[in-house]
């Protein structure tokens, strides 16, 4: 696990350094650089933001802070950056929600016009997981269990309209299940309630989940992507299990 984490960290930091080279070539008039993570602490966006912050500070010589502004399917954090002075001193680590929100919400800003992408930091697999008390060990067993116990299986998400919310709705629509959706303010709190047993299942990016899976505090049922993740080689992909009710990945873009 440590080797997998080290490899992943090296890849993410390498991407971040490319963005830093752009900043270093054109110095910013910043006393402080803010990276806004539009999710609460504990999720992949938060983790990636903090992985970038330290090397960015070292490269630019400017203090870098991470601010978590979660809520409204990342719209609160996204709009905060849109309304910030356009001096390059406030950055956003966006994710796939940015592509979905314009179809799900009435926004006061236009993503394509009001935000400019600098670099894609990561494309992170999504993992569907359950509390170990559930008997399901595969996607099929999870669906069978949900059908056998209708309206009794709960699924936490990062919030209404988020990719993790859409995942459970896709499963319900395609498999005919009645899994109960429980929205949270972010993936971090949603995952913690699965770990504690208050919620039975959820889905999130791989990065913050690996320690929980390795410690058996949650059980991974499947991972997105064409191939298995090197960090979780024993967890099959959804395509291996014949399921299409999952997206391919969640991306982080600065």
C-alpha positions in Angstrom: 0.0 0.0 0.0 2.8 2.4 0.8 4.4 1.9 -2.6 1.1 2.5 -4.3 0.5 5.7 -2.3 4.1 6.9 -3.0 3.6 6.3 -6.7 0.3 8.1 -6.8 1.7 11.0 -4.8 4.7 11.3 -7.2 2.3 11.4 -10.2 0.1 14.0 -8.7 3.0 16.2 -7.6 4.6 15.9 -11.0 1.4 17.3 -12.5 1.2 20.1 -10.0 4.8 21.1 -10.8 3.9 21.6 -14.4 1.3 24.1 -13.3 3.8 25.8 -11.0 6.3 26.2 -13.9 3.6 28.3 -15.6 3.2 30.4 -12.5 6.9 30.8 -12.0 7.4 32.0 -15.6 4.8 34.8 -15.0 5.1 35.9 -11.4 1.8 36.7 -9.7 1.3 39.8 -7.5 0.2 37.6 -4.6 1.0 37.9 -0.9 -0.9 34.7 -0.5 -2.1 32.0 -2.9 -5.4 30.4 -2.0 -6.4 27.0 -3.4 -10.1 26.6 -2.9 -11.3 23.0 -2.4 -15.1 23.1 -3.1 -15.7 20.1 -0.7 -15.3 19.5 3.0 -12.1 18.0 4.4 -11.4 14.3 3.9 -12.4 13.9 0.2 -10.2 13.5 -2.8 -10.4 17.1 -3.8 -9.3 18.2 -0.4 -6.4 15.7 -0.4 -5.2 16.7 -3.8 -5.3 20.4 -2.9 -3.1 19.8 0.1 -0.7 17.7 -2.0 -0.3 20.6 -4.4 0.0 23.4 -1.8 3.4 22.6 -0.3 5.4 22.2 -3.6 3.5 25.2 -5.0 4.7 27.3 -2.1 8.2 26.1 -2.4 8.3 26.8 -6.2 6.7 30.3 -6.0 8.0 31.5 -2.6 4.5 32.7 -1.8 2.5 31.2 1.1 -0.2 28.9 -0.1 -3.3 28.0 1.9 -6.1 25.6 1.2 -9.6 26.7 2.0 -12.5 24.2 2.1 -15.7 25.8 0.8 -18.1 22.8 0.5 -21.8 22.6 -0.2 -24.3 22.8 -3.1 -22.5 20.2 -5.1 -19.3 22.3 -5.2 -21.2 25.4 -6.4 -20.4 27.4 -3.3 -16.7 27.0 -3.7 -16.8 27.4 -7.5 -18.8 30.7 -7.2 -16.5 32.0 -4.5 -13.6 31.7 -7.0 -15.6 33.2 -9.8 -16.3 36.3 -7.6 -12.7 36.6 -6.4 -10.5 39.3 -8.0 -9.1 38.0 -11.3 -5.5 38.4 -10.2 -4.5 34.7 -10.3 -4.1 34.5 -6.6 -7.2 32.4 -6.0 -7.2 29.0 -7.6 -9.9 26.3 -7.7 -9.4 22.6 -7.7 -12.5 21.6 -9.5 -13.9 18.2 -10.2 -16.4 16.4 -12.4 -19.3 18.2 -10.6 -18.4 21.3 -12.6 -19.4 19.5 -15.8 -22.7 18.3 -14.3 -23.9 21.3 -12.4 -24.8 23.5 -15.4 -27.4 20.8 -16.3 -28.6 20.3 -12.7 -28.7 23.8 -11.2 -29.5 27.3 -12.2 -26.1 28.9 -11.8 -25.3 32.6 -11.6 -22.1 32.1 -13.6 -20.9 30.2 -16.6 -18.1 27.7 -16.0 -16.6 28.0 -19.5 -16.6 31.8 -19.5 -15.8 32.6 -15.9 -13.2 30.0 -15.0 -10.1 29.1 -17.0 -8.5 25.6 -16.6 -4.7 25.5 -16.1 -4.0 21.8 -15.9 -5.7 18.5 -15.2 -4.2 17.3 -11.9 -5.6 13.8 -11.8 -8.1 11.3 -13.1 -9.0 9.2 -10.1 -11.0 6.0 -10.1 -14.3 5.8 -8.2 -14.8 3.0 -5.7 -18.2 1.6 -4.6 -17.9 0.4 -1.0 -20.1 -1.0 1.8 -19.9 -1.4 5.5 -18.4 -4.8 6.4 -21.6 -5.9 8.1 -23.3 -6.2 4.7 -23.0 -9.7 3.3 -22.4 -8.4 -0.3 -18.9 -8.9 -1.6 -19.6 -8.2 -5.3 -21.7 -5.7 -7.2 -24.2 -8.5 -8.1 -24.5 -9.6 -4.5 -25.0 -5.9 -3.5 -27.8 -5.5 -6.0 -29.4 -8.9 -5.0 -29.2 -7.9 -1.3 -30.8 -4.5 -2.1 -33.6 -6.2 -4.0 -34.2 -8.7 -1.2 -34.4 -5.9 1.4 -36.2 -3.0 -0.5 -36.1 0.4 1.1 -33.6 -0.8 3.8 -30.3 -0.3 2.1 -28.9 3.3 2.4 -26.3 5.0 0.3 -24.5 8.2 1.3 -23.4 10.8 -1.2 -21.4 14.0 -1.4 -24.7 15.8 -1.8 -27.7 16.2 -4.1 -26.6 16.4 -7.7 -23.1 15.2 -7.1 -21.6 12.3 -9.1 -22.0 10.0 -6.1 -25.7 10.8 -5.9 -26.1 10.1 -9.6 -24.4 6.7 -9.1 -27.0 5.4 -6.7 -29.8 6.7 -9.0 -28.2 5.0 -11.9 -28.0 1.7 -10.0 -31.7 2.1 -8.9 -32.8 2.8 -12.5 -30.8 0.1 -14.2 -31.1 -2.7 -11.5 -34.6 -1.9 -10.3 -33.5 -1.5 -6.7 -34.8 1.0 -4.1 -31.6 2.1 -2.4 -32.2 5.1 -0.1 -30.1 8.1 -1.0 -28.7 10.1 2.0 -27.0 13.4 0.9 -24.1 14.9 2.9 -22.2 18.1 2.5 -19.2 16.2 1.0 -17.6 12.8 0.4 -15.5 12.9 3.6 -18.5 13.0 6.0 -20.4 10.6 3.8 -17.5 8.1 4.0 -17.1 8.4 7.7 -20.7 7.5 8.4 -20.2 4.3 6.4 -17.1 3.5 8.4 -19.1 4.0 11.6 -22.0 1.9 10.3 -24.6 4.5 10.3 -24.9 4.2 6.5 -24.5 0.9 4.6 -22.9 2.0 1.3 -21.4 4.8 -0.7 -18.9 5.6 -3.5 -16.0 8.0 -3.6 -12.6 8.6 -5.3 -9.9 6.0 -4.6 -7.4 8.4 -2.9 -9.0 8.8 0.6 -10.5 5.3 0.6 -7.4 3.1 0.3 -6.6 3.2 4.1 -10.2 2.3 5.0 -10.2 -0.6 2.5 -6.8 -1.9 3.6 -7.9 -1.7 7.3 -11.2 -3.5 6.5 -13.3 -0.7 7.9 -15.1 -0.7 4.6 -15.4 -3.3 1.8 -14.7 -2.3 -1.8 -17.1 -4.0 -4.3 -15.8 -2.5 -7.5 -13.6 0.2 -9.1 -14.1 2.2 -12.3 -11.7 2.2 -15.2 -10.7 -0.1 -18.0 -8.1 -1.8 -15.7 -7.9 -2.6 -12.0 -6.1 0.0 -9.9 -2.6 -0.8 -8.9 -3.4 0.4 -5.4 -6.3 -2.1 -5.1 -5.3 -5.0 -7.4 -7.8 -7.4 -5.8 -10.8 -5.2 -6.4 -12.4 -5.9 -9.8 -13.6 -3.2 -12.2 -17.2 -2.8 -12.9 -16.8 -3.8 -16.5 -15.4 -7.1 -15.2 -18.6 -7.6 -13.3 -20.8 -6.6 -16.2 -22.0 -3.4 -14.7 -22.3 0.0 -16.5 -23.9 1.9 -13.7 -20.7 3.7 -12.8 -18.8 6.6 -14.3 -15.2 6.1 -15.5 -13.4 8.5 -13.1 -13.5 11.7 -11.1 -11.1 14.3 -12.3 -9.3 17.1 -10.5 -8.6 20.2 -12.5 -6.9 23.4 -11.3 
